[in-house]
Amino acid sequence: MRPQSVEAPPVQELLPGVYQLAMPIPVPLKVVNLYLLPGRTGWTVVDTGFHTPETEARWRLALARLGIGFEDLEAIVVTHHHPDHMGAAGWLQAQSGAPVLMLRQEIPQAERFWRPGTQAGEAISAFFQDHGMPKEVAAPLAPHHQEQVERVAPFPEITPVDPGQELRLGRWRFEVLWTPGHAEGLMVLWEPEARFLLGNDLVLATITPNISLWPFAAENPLAQYLASLRQVAPLPARWVLPGHREPIQDLAGRVREIEGHHRERLARVEAIVQVLERAGRLATGWAVNLELFGPQPDLFRTRFAMAETLAHLEYLVLHGRLQRVEGDGAMARFAYRTAP
Ligand SMILES: [Zn+2]
């Protein structure tokens, strides 16, 4: 698509003082919800979209529709390092001069994934091969990652924020919450008076957020994620305004559903390991992934399916249900078997 053929993305005022911008993204998820918060001295942007020529054109059209320009932006919040959220932050910063705010805990991940010269793609490809992914499947993941690095350029200058900090954005006073799992330093913003949560990818309505094990991240992201769900479930939220799909009104109810989904998936993963074991087959991460998700139609989904499988396998190891063992060398460095 040529940038000049781009249409203005839908912008709607979901709550008085909270605009949602539904930004198309070039990945299977299709749209990321960004938020714009007007205030007395300027506007705050929460998340940014992939940095592509189309995104630039759409940002211009969206701001024009709101009757503002880049010079009216006074802060750019990036909730986590994923490219649909962080991608255009550096470019928006260059246009506006606004600070880019990110949770301190997330900055190392952003650096590892997106700093020019990063070897993250190679590291992910090697990590998956250690877990049995065939080389011909894993190798294209490295250049594919590099393509995403170009969609998160330029790398912004980041101003760290800390958990518990109060952030005055737009007309609101948010409490900064650190809710790791979907990303190591994922930040959600809680507005205790109006009782809404800018929840990005912590809790989604009709899909479950991807929980991935990466070679350079927490050893048990699924446990972190489940703890983060328990942390936010009691919030008396009227609205959760998410990073994808529809807003959520019943936060505690949706948390219960997502917890149930992961309990089922853990049981399924454990059962797959048992079946492979009984069949005398090596239960590598890749073998389990194929049983769980089957072959994926594109590199994004290949990567997320494998990383999600590994997050569940490692959870089961760290909770004593499975053991990580030596692979057979030729096929994989690691495999899994049921705990004695
Ligand atoms: Zn995300």
Boltz pocket constraint, residues with backbone or C-beta under 6 A from the ligand:
constraints:
  - pocket:
      binder: B
      contacts: [[A, 80], [A, 82], [A, 85], [A, 182], [A, 201]]
      max_distance: 6.0
